[in-house]
Amino acid sequence: MGATDEVGSNRGRWMALTAALLGWMFDGLEMGLFPLVARPALKELLPRGPDGTVADSDVALWFAGATAAFLVGAATGGVLFGWLGDRLGRVRAMTLSVLTYAVFSGLCGLATAPWQIVVLRFIAALGMGGEWSLGVALVMEIWPNRSRGLLAGLIGAAANVGYMLIALVALGLRYVVADTSSTWRMLLLLGATPAVLTFLIRIFVPESERWKNEERRGATSNWMTRDLLGVLVGCGGAILIICLWLVDVPAALRSLTGATVPAEGGFGAVEGTALALRVTGTLLGLAVVTVGYLYPITQFLKRSAAAMPGAAQSSAPVIRTLLLAACLSGVPLLATWGSIQWAPTWADQLTQEAEKQGAPPVPEAKAYTQFWSAFGAVLACVGGALLGNWLGRRVAYVLLCVGALASTLFFFQGNSHFGVQFLASAFLAGGLSASFYGWLPLYLPELFPTRLRAIGQGFGYNFGRILAAVGVLQSKNIMDLLGGAHDYAKPCSILACIYVVGMVTIWFAPETRGKPLPE
């Protein structure tokens, strides 16, 4: 009987790991797909000007809006589906999260207006943000402690395999379809394919025994649906931040006050007032997001303290851990989305500039850059997790920050044209900047007890996406400030310096190497 149970247990572990890895791979595939199809999609959906073309500034604005909406949706989904995972169970919540991102990603292919893409990507991202935290919690809870390092590396690598696959699809389409700008709908409709994965999860993947024990103890009943109103308020705060940076606040103020534009594009009183409004609104918005997203957790802890005083934790240490997790996740997320994610776009720009000087066109530059960056990330995610197992979580994090900062600065400051060196440095920078996504699924589950693990990881990992959304919206502002309307190298290099913050913050976090998952 024991042997039979062990075989069943092993089968369940492998099925859970397979489902989670496929889910993360599809996450990466969808995230890598949108940057490749966004430009032709928006050019088709946006209204044309008098000259019959769509302004690049309009495309850039809607692309930034769609990216920011995706990041805010993922942050909100991490808390929302994390709550469901701790309340209803990992498997049921993961099924719902995968179905959400699959269906709404596919619906993007039927969009008839750019605002529809923004809304659909926001809803799809709710599922993506939840799937990460739920899959990590489930896999780490049902596999032995000794396997955590390798599992964490595979988790990080899976999403980047998706990035690689979509880059290969883009390259292959150039040999099959003459005009790839017409294929964006078909590619986005492919985003619905992970819906099939929900059947695999519901039928074959077992629930975590750790979570079942918490349910039997009655701990899961302390989660209340009404607490999710706090998440809704927090999401509103995040949307406010995005609107402050997407809307032309100086123009709105000039229309209200009758002020004129400063001579030669200078910085006048209206611009100063607009900047003050944006900064103040952003700080207030971040406060609202933090309080709103933490609200379900703080209420759960209060009920737990009242129901089981001997087993419950006080709120202060848990909140401190949550905020530390958010900072440690926010550093690489901000650097990734505000810096290295622009690599394919920068490659496209460099090749177009070279083409104007007589060089042959390289239409595959974006896809090649994404492929080699993702290939480096696949290897580095495994390496980042194993390094954390070998040297300890804190030392490994510092080394990853140093490597990511150095490689990113070399990539953006050491290249001036597309070529072999460009792709080699993209491989290096893409790998080292993504190595954190192997380290994070190793470390974050070790910070939270079972009853808080899904929502704790969901908040810790995904809150950084709010910071990343703000960073993405600053890229154009930094370009304008530095006097280069399309100079990606300068703003991306500046935003990469956020790794220095991570080198300091990690020393305030606990070292968990060699310790079992907290119950």
N, C-alpha and C positions, 0 to 999 in steps of 0.2 A: 504493500500500500504506500509506504514511504517513497519507493522508487517511482510509482505511478504519479504521486503528487509532485515529485521533483521534476519528472518529465513534463507534466502539465505546467508547472511553474516556469520551466525553461521555455516552453513553447509560448506561454503568455508573455514572457519578457521579450522574446524575439519579435513577436507580433506587435507589441507596444513600440519597440524601437523602430521597426520597419514603418509603422504608420506615422510615427513622429518624424522620422527622417524624410519620408515622402512629403509630409506636410511642409516641413521647412524648405525642402527643395522647391516645391511649388511656390512658396513665399518668395524665394529668391528669383525664381523665373518671372513672376509677375512684377517684382520690383525692378528687375533688369529690363523687362519688356517696355515699360512706359517711357523711359527716356529715349528709347529707340524709335517709338512710334508717335511721340507727343507732337513733334514738329509737323509732320504731314497731317496728323489728325486735326490739330488746331488750325492749320492753314486752310483745311477744307471747311471747318465749322465756323470760323470767325467771319464776320462780314468784310467784304472787300472795299477798299478805298476807291476814289475816283479814277485812279490809274489801273484798277483791276487787280491789285495785289493786296496782300495782307501785311501790315507793318510788322517788322521784326519785334518792335517794342511791345506790341499787343500780344504776340506769341510768347515773349519772355514773361510778361506779366501774368498771363493765364497759366503758364507752365509753373511759375513760382507759386501761384495760388493753389494749383492742383497738388504740388509737392508738399506745401505747408498743410493742406487739408489732410493729405495722407498721413503725415507725421502726427498731427493732432488726433486723428481717428485711431491710429495705432496706440497712442498714449492712453486714450480713453478706453479703448478695447482691452488693454492690458489690465486695467483696474476692473472694468465691468465683467469680463470673462474670468478674470482671476477670482472675483467674488463668487461667480457661479461655480467655479471649480472647487472652492472651499465649502460652498453651501450644498451643491448637488452632486459633486464627485468629478474627478478629473476627466473620465471618459465621456460622460454626457455633455459636459461643457466643451470639451475639445471637438466633439461631433458638431455641435452648434457653431463653434467658431470657424471650423473649416468650411461648413456649408455656407456661412455668411460671406466669407471672402471669395469663395468660388463663384457663387451666384452673381454677386454684385460686380466682381471683376469682369465676368463674361458680359454682363449688361452694358459695360462701357462700350462694347463693340456696336451697340445699337443707338448710341447717343446721337442726337441731332443738334445739340448746342453745347458750347464749351462748359456752361454752368452745370450741365448734366454730368459731364465727366468729373468735375470737381466733387459734386455731391455723391456720386456712385463710388469714387475712390475713397471718400471719407468713410462710407459705410463698409466697404470692403476692408479697409484698414482696421476697423473695429475687430473683425475676425482675425486678421493677421497678428495684431498685437496680443490678442488673447491666446492664439494657438501657440506662440512661443513659450509663454510662461506655463501653460498647461502641459505642453509636451515635456518641457524640462522637469517639471514637478513629478509627472508620472514616471518618466524614465529613471530619474534619480532615486525614486522611492521604491521601485520594484527590482532594481538591479543591485548587486552587492556593492558595498562601499569601495572595495578595491578596484572596481571598474570605472569609477567616476571620472578619472583623468581622460581616459580614451573616449568615453562616451561624450564628454564635454567637447572634445575636439571634433568628433563626428557631427555633433549638433551644429557647431559653427561652420563646418565644411559643407554640410548639406545645402544650406541656402546659397552658398557660392557656386556649388555645382549647378544650381538653377540659373545663376547669372551666366555661367559658361555655356549652358545649353541654349539659352535664348540668343547669345552672341553667335553661336554656330548656326542657329536657325536663320538669323539675319544675314549671315554670310552666304548660306545656301540659297536663300531666296533670290539673291542677285543673279544667280545662274539659272533660275527657273522662271522668274517673273521680270519682265523688262522694266516695268515701272513699279518699284517697291512702295512708292507713296500711296498706291491704291490698295495695299494689303493690310493696312492698319486695323481695319474692322475685323478681318479674319483672325489676325493675331490676338486681338483683345478678346474675341469670342473663345479662343482657346483657354482663356483664364478660367472658364467654367469647368474644365476637366477635373480639378480636384474634388468636385462634388461626388465623384465615384468613391473617393477615399472615405467618405462618411460611412458607407456601408461596411467597409473593411473594419473601421474603428468600432462600430456598434456591435458587429457580429463576433469578431475575433479577439479584440483587445480587452484584457481583464482590468477591473478596477484596482486601484492601489489599496493594499491591505492596511497600510498606515492610515489612509483616509477613512477606511471602513471602521477602524478602531476608534477614530475620533467621532464618527457618526454614532457608534454604539454607546460611547460615553456621553453623548448628548451635546458635545461641543459645537457641532454644526448648526444646531437650532438657534444659536445666538446671533446668526447672521439674519438681518431683517431687510426685506425688500425696500422699505421706505428710506433706508439709508442711501440708496442709489440716487436719491435726489441731490445729494452732495456731489456725486460724479457728474450729474447734469450741469450743476452750477459751475464746477471746475472746467467742464468742456466749454461753457459759455465764456469763461475767462480766457481760455486759450484762443477761441475764435475772435475775441476782442483784440488780442495782441496781433493776430494776423491781419485783421482789418486796419489797424492803426498803421501798419507798414505797407499794406497793399494799396490803400486809398491815398490819393494825392492830397495829403493834409494841407501843405502850403497853398495849393490852388484853391482848396475849400475856404481857407482863412482869407485869402485875397478876395474871393467873391463876397465874403461876408463883410469885410472891412473896407473894400474898395482900394486896397493897397496895390501898387504896381510891382512888376517883376524887377528885381535889382539889375542895374546895368551890367552887361557882359556876364550874366549868370552869376552874380555875386551872392553873398550870403547876407540877407537883410534881416530886419526885425521879424518879419513874418516867418522866415525860415527858422530863425532861432526859437520862436514861439512854438512852431510845429515840432521841432526836435524835442523841446522840453515836454510837450504834450505826449509825444510818442514814448519817450523814456519813462515818464511818470506813469503813463497808462500801462506800459510793459511791466513795470515793477508791481503795480497794483494787480495786473492780470495774473502774474506769477504767484502772488500771494493768494488770490482767489483759487487758482488751479491747485496749489499745494493743499490748502485747507479743504477744498471740495473733494479732491481725490483721496485724502487721508480720512475723511469723515466716516466712511463705512468701517474702517479699521478701528478708529478710536471708539466708535459706538460698540463694536464687537468686544473690544477689550473691557469696556465698562460693564457690559452684561456678563462677560466671563468672570470678572472679578466679583460680581454680586452672586453668581450661581456657584462658582467653584473657587473660593478665595485662595485655597491652598495651591491650586494648579495654575492660576492665572498670573500673567505678568503685569506689572505696572506699565502705564502707557509710555512714560518718558524714554526708557531704554529702547523700546520698539520703534518709536518715532525717530529717535536718533539713528538707529540702524537703517531705517527706511530712507532717511535723507542722505546718509552716507552712500547707500546703494545707488540712489538716484544720481549723486555727484559722480561716482565711479563709473556709472554707465553713461552719464551725460557727456563726459569728456570725449571718449571715442566716438560717440554718436554725433556730437557737434562737429568734430574734426572730419568724420567720414562724409556727412551730408553737406557740410559747408566747404569742404576742400577736395578730397580725392574723388568724390562723386562727379565733379566737374571735368574729370580727365577726358572722357569720351567727347564732351562738347568742345573742350580745348583742342583736342586732336583734330576735330572737324574744322575748327576755326583756322588752325595752323595750315592745314592742307589747302583750304580755300584761299588763304593769303598767298601761299606758294604758287597756287594755280594762276593767280593774277600776275605773278612774275614770270610765267612761262613754264612752270613745272607741270608734269602730267597729273591729272586728277587722281585722287585716291578715295573713292566713295566708300570704301570699306574701313576707313580709318577709325571711325567710332566703334565698329564691331570688333576690330582687332584689339583696340585699346581695352575694351570691356573684357574680352576673352582673356588677355594676358594678366590683367589686373585680378580677375576672378580666379584664374589658375593659381596665381600667387597666394590668394586668400584661402583657397582650399588647403594648400599645404601648411600655411602659417596658422590657421585655426587649430589644426591638430598640434602643431608645435607649441602654440601659446598655452594650450591646456596641459600638455606634458611638461612644459617648463614650470608651470604653477605647481604641478605635482612634485617636481624634482627639487626646486629651490625654495618653495613656499609661495603663498599667494601674494604677499606684499612685495618681495624682492622681484618676483616675476613681473608684476604689474609695472614697477618702475622701469625695468629693462625694456618692456614692450613700449612704454611711453617714449623712452630715449630712441629706440629703433624706429618707431613710427614717425617721430618728429624729424629725425635726420633724413630718413628716406623721402618723406613728403617734401621737405625743403629742397633736397637734391632734385627731385622730379620737377618741381615748378621753377626752380632757379637755374637748374643745369641744362634745360632744354629750350631751344629756340625754333626747332623745326621737327616735323614728324619723321621718324626713321627707326633704325634698330636700337639706338640708345634710348629713344623715347619709350619704346615698348619694353625694353629691359628694365628701365627705371620704373615704369608703370607696374611691371610684375613685382618689383621689390616693394614699392610704396603701397600698392594694393594689398600685398600680402601682410606686411607689418602693420598697416593701419587696421586690417581686419582680424589680426591675431587675437584681439580682445574678445571677439565673438566666440572664441573657444574658451577663453579664460572666464568670461562672465557666467556661462552655464555651469562651470565648475564651482565658482565661488558663491553666487547668489543663493542657491538652495541651502548652503551651509550656514546662512545667516538667520533663517527663519524656522520656527517649529512647524510641524505638519499642519496644524489648524490655520496657519497664516501663510503657508508657503506659496500657494498659487497667487494670491493677491499681493503678497509681499514682493515676489519676483515681478509681478505685473506692474506694480507701481515703480519699483526700483529700476527696472530695465527701461520701461517705456516713458517714464517721466522725462528722461533725457531727450526724448524726441521733441518735447515742447521747446527745450533749449535749442535743439537742432533746427526746428522750424524758424525760430528767431534768427539763427545764424544764416540759414539759407536766404532769408529776406534781406540780410545785410550785405550780401555779396555785391549787388549793384551799387549800394550806397558807398561801399568801400572803393569800388572802381571809380565812381564819380569823384570821391574825395581825393583819390590819388591821381586823378587827371587822365585815366585811361578807360574809355567807355567799354572796351572789350578786352581788357588786360586781366585774364583770369589768374595769372601767376601771382600777382601781388596780393589780392584779397585772400586767395587760397593759402598762401604762405603765412599771412597774418593769422588767419583763423586756426591754422595748424598749431600755433603756439599755445593753444589751450591745453596741450599735453603737459605743459609745465605745472598747471594746476593739479593734474592727476598725480604727478610725482610727489606732491606735498600731501594731498588728501588721503592717499592710501595708508599713510602712517597713523591716521586716526581710526582706522578700521581694524577689527580683530584678525589675528592669524588663525586660520582654521585647518591648516594642513595636518593630516593624520587623525582628525577627529571625525566621529560618525555624524550623520545628519541629526540635528536636534529633533526630539520628539515633541 
